[in-house]
């Protein structure tokens, strides 16, 4: 077996570039110095580091207090397709700023106290982005509040405002879908509400308020709660269609549930959109590829992520920037596809 090639060090680069090790450290860290380094010297160090294949250790840099060019992302639930797409957007946006991403997962099924150190392998990140409502993990939230690095929170639902945050106007998104259905002539509109940690009631209350204001109330059995899964949506739709007077339209609080609704509707013979119209929320990638394609309120994920990473990087690069908790709200956009139509005359 071939001998392992030794890992190059700053001392090796210093020897190759004919400079001191401290000069190498200052050049590779990118930290501004009071005494400027000549451009020719800087270039010589960079070329030597590339030639030797030097790779900086971000953990060691973090211990010294230097920038690690890492952003920690704490995710409520990897299994949710919405968060999977949000993570992809976060990685791309972070790389555009010269940062890599370290992921940590806190699934809601894990109810025991979880410290930040067990979620992220290291605290040595320049900033942390929190995805989703994690109130079921108080130890983690306490650690985040005490974090020495800035924390930016996304999609916190009804959580207390602890960090600079961004979220969507969920009420506007739900009510836009409902207004679309009533505009088509639907009056028997049901709602499937995903059981999510702490924040599911905002979209649910938007439905109940709309029904009371526009249609005189919610018919018995028309509001159903279910797990945020395709199977949850499937089972809930079957319960709705078994009612004495089933709905002609169904709105859901997530697209994941709506996909289950489409599957169940096909199984029970409630053709979409001829016999049943369906509206979702989020516009995850699969929504435009269902049969029929799903009408849904599009979450402005790219805009929210761009806002979050810009803010996180700004706070990380200037410790004097205020980190006061505040909330930026982004409005969703209704995307009309083939899953909605006028109710069939009986």
C-alpha positions in Angstrom: 0.0 0.0 0.0 1.3 3.4 -1.0 2.5 5.7 1.9 0.0 8.4 2.8 1.1 11.8 1.6 1.9 14.1 4.6 -0.6 16.9 5.2 1.0 20.3 4.3 1.2 22.9 7.1 1.6 26.6 7.3 5.2 26.0 8.1 5.6 24.2 4.8 4.0 27.1 2.9 6.2 29.6 4.7 9.3 27.7 3.6 8.1 27.3 0.1 7.2 31.0 -0.2 10.3 32.3 1.7 8.2 34.2 4.3 7.4 33.9 8.0 4.7 31.5 9.3 2.9 34.6 10.8 2.7 36.1 7.3 1.2 32.9 5.9 -1.3 32.9 8.7 -2.4 36.5 8.0 -2.7 35.9 4.3 -4.7 32.7 4.5 -7.0 33.9 7.3 -8.1 37.0 5.2 -8.1 39.1 8.4 -7.2 42.7 7.8 -3.9 43.8 9.4 -2.5 47.1 10.5 0.7 46.5 8.5 -0.3 45.8 4.9 1.2 42.8 3.1 2.7 43.4 -0.3 0.6 42.1 -3.1 3.6 40.1 -4.5 4.1 38.5 -1.1 0.4 37.7 -0.8 0.3 36.1 -4.3 3.5 34.0 -3.5 1.8 32.6 -0.4 -1.4 31.8 -2.1 0.4 30.0 -5.0 2.5 28.0 -2.6 -0.5 26.9 -0.6 -2.3 25.8 -3.8 0.8 24.0 -5.1 1.2 22.1 -1.8 -2.5 21.3 -1.6 -3.0 23.1 1.7 -6.6 22.9 3.2 -7.4 25.0 6.3 -8.9 23.4 9.3 -12.1 25.3 10.0 -12.3 24.0 13.6 -8.9 25.2 14.4 -9.7 28.6 12.9 -12.9 28.7 15.0 -10.9 28.0 18.2 -8.7 31.0 17.4 -11.7 33.2 16.9 -11.1 33.6 13.1 -13.9 33.2 10.6 -14.6 29.6 9.7 -16.7 30.4 6.6 -19.3 27.9 7.9 -23.0 28.6 8.5 -24.7 26.2 10.9 -28.3 25.2 9.8 -30.6 23.7 12.5 -33.5 21.9 10.8 -36.7 20.9 12.4 -37.4 18.0 10.1 -35.3 16.6 7.2 -38.2 14.3 6.2 -40.5 17.2 5.2 -40.0 18.0 1.4 -40.5 21.7 2.1 -37.5 21.9 4.4 -35.5 19.7 2.0 -36.0 22.3 -0.7 -35.3 25.1 1.8 -31.9 23.5 2.7 -31.0 23.2 -1.0 -31.7 27.0 -1.4 -29.7 27.8 1.7 -26.7 25.8 0.5 -26.7 27.6 -2.9 -27.1 31.0 -1.3 -24.4 30.4 1.3 -21.9 29.2 -1.4 -22.6 32.4 -3.3 -21.3 34.3 -0.2 -18.3 32.0 0.1 -19.7 29.9 3.0 -20.3 26.2 3.4 -23.1 24.8 5.5 -23.1 22.4 8.5 -26.5 20.7 9.0 -28.1 19.7 12.3 -31.4 17.8 12.7 -34.0 18.1 15.5 -36.9 15.9 14.6 -40.1 16.7 16.6 -40.4 13.1 17.7 -37.3 13.5 19.8 -38.8 15.1 22.9 -35.9 14.9 25.3 -33.7 17.9 26.0 -31.3 18.5 23.1 -28.3 20.8 23.5 -26.9 22.7 20.5 -23.6 20.7 20.7 -25.5 17.4 19.9 -27.3 19.0 16.9 -24.2 20.6 15.3 -20.9 18.8 15.6 -19.2 22.0 16.5 -20.2 25.5 17.7 -17.4 26.9 15.4 -19.6 28.5 12.8 -19.9 32.1 11.9 -23.7 32.2 12.1 -26.6 29.8 12.6 -29.9 29.6 10.7 -32.8 28.0 12.4 -35.5 26.3 10.2 -38.9 25.7 11.7 -40.6 25.9 15.1 -38.4 24.0 17.7 -40.2 25.0 20.9 -40.4 21.3 21.9 -36.6 21.5 22.4 -36.2 24.2 25.2 -32.5 23.3 25.9 -31.7 23.9 22.2 -33.5 27.2 22.2 -31.7 28.3 25.4 -28.3 27.4 23.8 -29.3 29.4 20.7 -30.3 32.4 22.7 -26.9 32.3 24.4 -25.0 31.7 21.2 -21.9 33.8 20.7 -22.6 33.8 17.0 -25.7 35.5 15.4 -28.8 33.4 14.9 -31.4 34.0 12.2 -34.7 32.1 12.4 -37.0 31.1 9.5 -40.6 29.8 9.5 -40.9 30.1 13.3 -44.7 30.1 13.3 -46.1 31.3 16.6 -42.9 31.0 18.5 -41.8 33.9 20.7 -39.6 36.3 18.7 -36.1 35.5 20.0 -34.0 36.2 16.9 -34.0 38.2 13.7 -36.6 36.2 11.8 -38.5 35.8 8.5 -41.7 34.1 7.8 -44.6 34.0 5.3 -48.0 35.7 5.6 -49.8 32.3 6.1 -53.2 33.9 6.5 -53.0 35.7 3.2 -51.8 32.5 1.4 -54.7 30.4 2.8 -57.3 33.0 2.2 -56.1 33.6 -1.4 -56.7 29.9 -2.1 -60.2 30.0 -0.5 -61.1 33.1 -2.4 -60.1 31.4 -5.6 -62.5 28.5 -4.7 -65.4 30.7 -3.9 -64.7 32.7 -7.0 -65.3 29.4 -9.0 -68.6 29.0 -7.2 -67.7 26.5 -4.4 -69.5 26.8 -1.1 -68.9 23.4 0.4 -65.2 23.8 1.2 -63.4 21.6 3.6 -59.9 22.1 5.2 -57.2 19.6 6.1 -54.9 21.0 8.8 -51.4 19.5 9.2 -50.4 18.7 12.8 -47.2 20.7 13.0 -45.2 21.7 16.2 -46.9 24.8 17.5 -47.7 26.6 14.3 -50.5 24.7 12.5 -53.3 26.8 14.0 -52.4 30.0 12.0 -53.4 28.4 8.7 -56.3 26.6 10.3 -57.7 29.8 11.8 -57.4 31.6 8.5 -59.8 29.0 7.1 -62.3 29.2 9.9 -62.3 33.0 9.8 -62.9 33.0 6.1 -65.7 30.5 6.3 -67.5 32.4 9.0 -67.1 35.7 7.2 -68.0 34.5 3.7 -70.1 31.4 4.0 -71.7 31.5 7.4 -69.5 29.0 9.2 -67.7 25.7 9.0 -70.0 22.7 8.2 -69.7 19.8 10.7 -66.8 17.5 9.9 -65.3 19.9 7.3 -62.3 20.8 9.4 -60.0 17.8 9.8 -56.5 17.6 11.4 -54.1 15.0 10.2 -50.4 14.1 10.2 -48.3 16.1 7.7 -47.9 13.2 5.4 -49.4 11.9 2.2 -51.0 9.1 4.1 -52.5 11.6 6.5 -54.0 13.5 3.6 -55.3 10.3 2.0 -57.0 9.2 5.2 -58.5 12.6 5.9 -60.0 12.9 2.4 -61.7 9.5 2.8 -63.3 10.7 6.0 -64.5 13.9 4.3 -66.0 12.0 1.3 -67.9 9.7 3.7 -69.8 12.6 5.2 -73.6 12.8 4.4 -72.9 16.0 2.4 -69.3 15.8 1.2 -67.4 18.9 0.1 -66.9 20.0 -3.5 -63.5 21.5 -2.7 -60.7 20.9 -0.2 -58.0 23.3 0.8 -55.0 21.9 2.7 -52.4 23.6 4.9 -49.5 21.9 3.1 -48.8 20.4 -0.3 -47.7 17.1 1.2 -51.3 16.6 2.5 -52.7 17.7 -0.8 -50.8 15.0 -2.7 -52.4 12.4 -0.4 -55.8 14.0 -1.2 -55.2 13.7 -4.9 -54.4 10.0 -4.5 -57.4 9.3 -2.3 -59.7 11.2 -4.6 -58.7 9.0 -7.5 -59.2 5.9 -5.4 -62.8 6.8 -4.3 -63.8 8.0 -7.7 -64.0 11.7 -6.8 -62.4 12.9 -10.0 -60.2 16.1 -9.7 -61.2 18.7 -10.6 -64.6 17.6 -12.1 -66.0 16.4 -8.8 -63.5 17.8 -6.3 -61.3 20.8 -6.4 -58.0 20.8 -4.4 -55.8 23.7 -3.3 -52.5 23.2 -1.4 -49.9 25.5 0.3 -46.1 25.7 -0.2 -45.6 24.9 -3.9 -43.0 22.2 -3.3 -41.4 20.8 -6.4 -43.7 17.8 -6.8 -46.8 20.1 -6.9 -46.4 21.0 -10.6 -46.0 17.3 -11.5 -49.0 15.7 -9.8 -52.0 14.5 -11.9 -53.6 16.9 -12.2 -51.0 19.6 -11.4 -51.8 21.2 -8.0 -53.2 24.7 -7.5 -51.3 26.1 -4.5 -50.0 29.1 -2.7 -46.3 29.4 -3.5 -44.0 30.0 -0.6 -41.4 32.6 -1.6 -38.6 30.3 -0.4 -35.8 31.8 -2.5 -36.5 35.3 -1.3 -36.7 34.3 2.3 -33.5 32.3 2.2 -31.7 35.1 0.4 -32.8 37.6 3.1 -31.7 35.2 5.8 -28.2 34.5 4.5 -27.6 38.1 3.7 -28.6 39.0 7.2 -26.6 36.2 8.8 -23.4 37.1 6.8 -23.8 40.8 7.6 -24.1 40.1 11.4 -21.3 37.6 11.3 -18.9 40.0 9.6 -19.7 43.0 11.9 -20.2 42.1 15.6 -21.4 45.6 16.3 -24.5 45.2 14.1 -27.7 45.0 16.2 -29.1 41.5 16.6 -32.4 42.7 18.1 -35.3 40.3 17.4 -37.5 41.5 14.5 -39.7 39.8 11.9 -39.8 40.2 8.1 -43.0 39.0 6.5 -43.1 37.7 2.9 -46.3 37.3 0.9 -47.1 34.0 -0.9 -48.4 33.9 -4.5 -51.3 31.8 -5.6 -50.4 29.5 -8.5 -53.5 28.3 -10.4 -53.1 24.9 -12.1 -55.4 22.1 -13.1 -56.7 20.8 -9.7 -59.4 23.5 -9.4 -62.5 24.1 -11.5 -66.2 25.2 -11.1 -68.3 22.8 -9.1 -70.3 20.3 -11.2 -74.0 20.9 -11.2 -76.0 18.2 -9.5 
